[in-house]
């Protein structure tokens, strides 16, 4: 067997095993990226969105946020807001309103 063909056969076998392991664990297999299976890790809607965010002033945020903490900032029509990426690590999406429009902040 030529080496490139053997590598292709091994890769196909690894993909098949990866799909079977994911399916056996009850995870949906969506496809592959770079030869690796893409599977569900948590069920749909398992990570709750923040639908009514509460905000504090920058001075108040200094009491519980670190200076180096990353935020996603938005400014529009004279209104500014900052969304903590540490909070978004646990929720992934904030549904909010700015300038009279609905927005979704994702991370």
Protein Blocks (a to p, Z undefined) as FASTA:
>chain_A
ZZklmmmmmmmmmmmmmmmmmmmnopacfbdeehiacddfbdghkaccdfbdcdddfklm
mmmpcfklccddddeehiacdddfklmmmnopacddeehiacdddZZ
